[in-house]
Amino acid sequence: LNDLDKKDEEEGTSEGLIRGVVSKLKELGYNIGGFKAFITSDVLVGAGLSSSAAFETIIGTIIDGLYNDMSIDMVTIAKVGQYAENVYFGKPCGLMDQCACAVGGLISIDFKDTEHPVVNHVDVDFSKYDHSLCIVDTKGSHADLTDAYGAIPTEMKDVAHYFGKEYLREVDEKEFFENIADVRAAVKNDREILRAIHFFKENARVPQIVEALNNDDFDLFKKLINESGNSSYKYLQNVYADFDYKNQAVSAALALSEIVLGDHGVARVHGGGFAGTIQAFVENDFVVKYKSQIEKLFGEGSCHVLKVRKLGGCKVMEE
């Protein structure tokens, strides 16, 4: 802790994340100190389940609990984690995974002001809808996909720059579609156009998903999740890496899920995509069948039936 400067050789390592979290907390004026910890986890590593964000959150929460009386806001912990991952770990991630891990529960987030993201809890219990959340590990790693992730915001900003804006959310959707041919000629990259289309439609879809859950309309929720997943596949194109087209485990998982589930659930790519996991909302009575069929492709234990934890980073004391 006497040396909190970034070490190039620690990029992509747990040491880098620890040093980055502690460095940022100190920079923000919080107390820091050493500690010994034994950490155990069943979060799948490198599979798109936010393992790095979970690790950043627990390091920040430990420092918070030991040296700051659990006074640090969880969104601050999330932003500290993002900083550590961007600067010390070397991955250009956004803030979504960190907020999900640190805040906990089912949440919606508006990132217009990244320094002060608007986080809203969505009070929902999937069990009352007789559905389970299944996460399928397709055994693909995110380790070599940093450039693929980084290309998404870069390409969306490229379209925004055509309109003299920094971010695509600052561009009027109607103006984009009215000028789509000129934009395409200017950027000379059709994938940028498709990703921009996904951005506009997905931003409009998210409030509809939240409203569906608030209104207890689970059928509409599933319909919108299905639309969102299809848009990710076709327009955002984050289901497999084009430079590694022979490895399309996520594509195969989605195809088999669609065939097996039929009207018994919906599935979509999970997390940042390109490799790793898919999520499926499956009728409780159909979970055993779905699990057995999908594990024929990816092996026993690859389908995890999960629940959404209501709490994020916190200290649990035993009396």
N, C-alpha and C positions, 0 to 999 in steps of 0.2 A: 504493500500500500504506500510505500515511500516513493514509488515510481509509477505514476498513472498515465504516462505518455503512451500513445499508440505504438504497438510493435508490429511491423509489417509481417514478421514471421508468425504472428498469432492470428492472422486472418483465417477465418473458417474454423476457429477452435473455441472450446469452452473458456479457456483462459482469456481470450480476447473479449468475450462477452462479459465476464466478471470484471475485468479491468475497465471496460467501457461503461458498465453500469455504475461502478463505484466512482469513476472519474466524473461522470455527469452529475451524480448526486452531490459530490463535493463542490462542483462548479455552481450548483444551484443553492449552495449554502447549507446543505443538510449535514448532520454529523455522520461520520463514517468510522469504521473500526474493523479490526480483524475478527474472525470467527472460525470455528470448526463446524462443519456440517456433514451429516450423512443424508444423502438425497436418494430417494427411490422413486421410480416413475414407471407407469405402463403406457405413457404417451409414445406412439410409434415415432422413431427417429428418422428424419429426412423423408417423411412420407406425406407431407402436406397437412399434418395435424398440429401445426404451430408448436413443434417441440422446442425450437429456439426461443419463441416468444414465452412459452411456459417457463423455460429456464431463466430467462431475463427477469420475469415476474417474480420467481421465487427468490432470486438473489436480491432484488430490490426490496422485497417484503421482509427478508431476513434483516437487512440493514435498517429498514424502517422499524421493525420490532425490537431489535437489540439497542439501537442508538437514537431513535426518534419517537419512541412511545406510540408507534402506529399512527403518526400524525400526517403522513404524506398521502395526499390524494391519489387514488388509484389511477386516474387518468395521467397524472404526473409520472407515476411508475411506468405506465405504458409508453409515454413519450421518452423516458430515459432508456427503456428497452429498445425502442426504435433507433435511438441515437447510437446505442452500443452496436446494434446489428448493422446499421448503415456505415458507421465510421470505423469501428474496431474489428467487426466481423467481415465487413466488405460485401454485404448484400444489400441492394437497393430496394428494401421492402417498404411498404407503406405502414400505416399505424393500425390497421384493422385487427390483425392477429393479436397484437399486444393489448389493445383495448378489450378484446373478447376474453383474453386470459386474465387480465388484471381486474376488470370490472365484474365479470361473471354473469351468469344467467343468459337469457336471450335478449340481445340488445340491437338497436338500430343506431347508426352513427352518421352524422353529417360532418364531413371533413373540409367544409368551405374555409374555415379558419383552423389550420392545422395546429396552431398554438392553443386553441380553445375549442376542440371538437365538441359537438353537441351529441351527448350520449343519452339515449332514452331506453329504459327497460321495457320489454314487452312481456307482460305477465301471462305466461302460457304453460300449460302442463300437457305435454303430448299424450300422456297416459290416458287422459280423459277422452281422447279421440280414438282410443284402442289402436294406436299405432306406435311402433318402435322406431328409433333412429338406428340404422345399421351403417357402420363404416366398414368399407371393404378395402383392405390393403392389397393393392395389386403388385406389391413387391418392387415397385420402381423407386429409385432414389432421386431426390432433388439436388444432389450434390453438384452436378455439372450443368445446372440449368439457370444460373444467375443471369447470363446474357439474355436468355429467353424471357425471363421475368422483366428484366430491365427494358427490353424492347417495347413492352406494352405502353408504359407511360410516355416513353420517348416518342413513339409513333403518334399517340393521341395529342401530345403537345405540338407535334409537327403540323397536324391538321389545324390546331388552334392558332398557330403562328400565321397561317394563311389569312386569318381574319384579324390579325394584329393582337391576338390575345395570348396569354401565357398558358391558360388551362382551358380544356374543352368545355368545362361547365360554364365558362364565361361566354361561350358562343351560342347564339340563338339557333335552336334546332331547325326552325323554318328556314332561316337564312342558309344554313348548311345544305339542306336538301334543294333549295332553289339554285344553289351554286355548285352542286355536287360534281358536274362535269368539269367545271373550271378547277375545282379543288383537285380532282383526280389527275388532270393534266399537269397541275403544278407539283404535286407531291410525287407523282410517278411511282406510286406504291398502292396497289389495290387493297392490300391487307390493312393499310392505314384507314382507308375508307370504310371497310367492313368493321374494324374495331371502333371507329367513331359511331357507326350506326348502333353497335351494341351498347356503347356508352349512353347514348341518348335514350334508347328504349329501356335499358336496365335501370337508369336513374328514375324513370317514370314508373317502373314496375315495383321498385322496393316499397314505396308508401302503400301501394295496393296490397302487397304481401302483409305488411304490418296491420293494415286495416282489416284484412281478412281474418287474421288471428284475433284481433280485438273484438271482432264481430262473431267469433266462434264459427266461422265459415271455413271448415277444414278442407272441404272439397275444392273451394276456390283457391285456398292456399296451395294445395297440391298441383292444381292446374297452372298456377303462376310459377311454382318451382320448376315444373316441367318446361314451361316456356323459357324461363331463365337459363336452364341447363342447355336447351337447344340453341339458344342465342350464344352461349359461351362456346359451344362446339362449332357452330357454323360461322359466326361473325367475329367473336373475340379470338377464336382459334387457339385455345389454351388446353386442349385435351391431349395433344402429343406434340413433340418438338419436330419441326419439319426437317431438321438436319439429322434426325434419327428415326426416320419414318418406319423402319422395320420393327421398332419397339413401340407398340400401341396398346399397352396393357389396359390403360384407362378406357380407351375406345372399346376394347373387347369386353370390359366389365360393364360398360353402359349398354352395349348391344345385348349381352346375355341377360342383364337385368330387365331390359325392356321386354324381352321374350318371356322370361320366367314370371315376372310380376303381372303382366297384363293389366287388369283393373284392380289389382291388389296393392298397388303402391307406385311410387315414382322414384327415379334415381337421377342424379346429376353429378358432375365433377365437383370435387370438394377442394377448398383452399385455392391456392394459386394455379393448380393444374399442372399440365405437361407430364406429370408422373405422380405416383403416390396413391391417392385414395379417391373413392367416390362415396357419396352419401346416398342413402335410400330410406325413405319413409315407408314403412311396410306395415300392413295390417297385422296385429298381434297374432292372429290365428294362422298367418301365412309365413311367419318368421322362420319357423323350423324348415319349411320347404325351401324358402329362398336361400337360407344359410347353407343347406346341404347342396343345392345346385350351384351356387356361386363358388363354393369351396372345392367343387370338382375341378374348377379352372385354376384357382389360386392357392389351393392347399388348405388342409385342416387348420382352423384357427385364424384364417384370414378375414373372416367376417366377425366384427365386433358389435355387439348390441349395447348401445350406450344410453345414458341419460344426461340431460343438460343440467349441469351443476349451477345452483342459484348464486353461489358465492364465488368471488374472484380471489385475489390475493388476500389472505387473512391469517391471523394467529389463532390457533386452536389450543386452548389450555385445558389440561386435565386436572380436575379438583382432587 
